[in-house]
């Protein structure tokens, strides 16, 4: 279940997809499944330890899961022939977007989570603890 603070990004995506016309419902199901899978990877992989290599690994895994799921949705929607060759073509045509997504996800995950961790670490050092 989504907590109220986490619902805003999902509601924003739903609203803009609806307003812009969205995609085929089959594709959207797989795109949103990719978002959910990415979120789960980050939550479980980084739950107890958040080193730079773990963050980068989680970002690569999340990007890959999203790529596989969303492209599979495009293939199922009938955009490509319903054959193994059609599926391969779908994934091959998605590779340019996957490369950009992968680089962006790794960079921004490291930057955002790294900055958050630095700020919370600095804050915990400056706030006196109750005895």
Residue pairs with C-beta under 8 A, 6 or more apart in sequence:
2 10
10 35
13 32
13 35
17 23
17 28
22 28
23 31
23 77
24 77
24 79
26 73
26 76
26 77
27 70
27 73
27 74
27 76
27 77
28 73
29 73
30 69
30 70
30 72
30 73
30 74
30 76
31 69
31 70
31 73
33 69
33 73
34 65
34 66
34 67
34 68
34 69
34 70
35 66
37 62
37 65
37 66
37 69
38 62
38 63
38 65
38 66
39 62
41 58
41 61
41 62
41 65
42 58
42 62
42 109
45 54
45 57
45 58
45 61
46 54
46 55
46 58
46 113
50 113
50 117
52 110
52 114
55 109
55 110
55 113
55 114
56 106
56 109
56 110
58 109
59 102
59 105
59 106
59 109
59 110
60 102
60 105
60 106
62 105
63 98
63 101
63 102
63 105
63 106
64 102
66 101
67 91
67 94
67 97
67 98
67 101
68 91
70 94
71 90
71 91
71 94
72 87
72 90
74 80
74 90
74 94
75 82
75 86
75 87
75 90
79 90
80 86
80 87
80 89
80 90
81 89
